[in-house]
Amino acid sequence: MPYHNWRRPLPRPIILPDVPLKLSTLADVRALVHKRLPAQHRSKQTWQRVAAVTTAAARGEVPADDVAVALKMVLHLEGIQCRS
């Protein structure tokens, strides 16, 4: 089983002011997707893609920048305000 480094930081924290929530690491993104999102959102292909990119970044297969980009795109599509 490959090693997962969930403590890898995002290039810049992503802040969701309406929640309020600050996402600074891959673990924060993972918790958002797997624990905080309602099931109907979690089952969407867009959120599943964020989860997959986050796992790949934790394995060191892609840069954490890819997670930030994917997450910001999905937040924008969902109409969720964020700052970074």
C-alpha positions in Angstrom: 0.0 0.0 0.0 1.5 3.4 -1.0 2.3 6.0 1.7 -0.2 8.9 1.9 1.0 12.2 3.2 -2.3 14.0 4.0 -0.3 16.8 5.8 0.9 18.2 2.5 0.0 21.8 2.4 -2.1 23.5 -0.4 -0.1 26.2 -2.2 -2.3 28.8 -0.3 -5.1 28.2 2.2 -8.6 28.2 0.7 -11.1 30.0 2.9 -14.9 29.3 2.7 -16.2 32.4 4.5 -19.9 31.3 4.6 -19.1 28.0 6.4 -16.6 29.3 7.9 -13.8 26.9 7.0 -10.1 27.2 6.2 -8.6 24.5 4.1 -4.8 24.4 4.4 -3.8 20.8 3.8 -4.8 17.8 1.8 -6.3 16.3 5.0 -8.6 19.4 5.3 -9.8 18.8 1.7 -10.3 15.1 2.4 -12.3 15.9 5.5 -14.5 18.4 3.5 -15.3 15.9 0.8 -15.7 12.7 2.9 -17.2 14.1 6.2 -18.7 17.6 5.7 -20.4 17.3 2.3 -23.9 16.0 2.2 -24.2 12.6 0.4 -26.0 14.1 -2.7 -23.0 16.4 -3.3 -20.4 13.7 -2.5 -21.9 11.4 -5.1 -21.4 14.0 -7.9 -18.7 13.3 -10.4 -17.1 16.7 -9.8 -16.6 16.0 -6.1 -15.4 12.5 -6.8 -12.8 14.0 -9.0 -11.7 16.3 -6.3 -11.4 13.3 -4.0 -9.4 11.4 -6.5 -7.0 14.3 -7.2 -6.5 14.8 -3.4 -5.6 11.1 -3.0 -3.2 11.3 -5.9 -1.6 14.3 -4.3 -1.3 12.6 -1.0 0.5 9.7 -2.7 2.9 12.3 -4.4 1.6 11.5 -7.9 0.4 15.1 -8.6 1.3 18.5 -7.0 -1.0 19.9 -4.4 -1.6 22.8 -6.8 -3.8 20.4 -8.8 -6.0 19.9 -5.8 -6.4 23.6 -5.2 -7.4 24.2 -8.9 -9.9 21.3 -8.9 -11.4 22.4 -5.6 -11.8 26.0 -6.6 -13.4 25.0 -9.9 -16.0 22.7 -8.2 -16.7 25.4 -5.5 -17.3 27.9 -8.3 -19.6 25.5 -10.1 -21.5 24.9 -6.9 -21.8 28.6 -6.3 -19.8 28.4 -3.1 -17.8 31.5 -2.4 -14.1 31.0 -1.6 -10.9 33.0 -1.1 -7.3 32.0 -1.3 
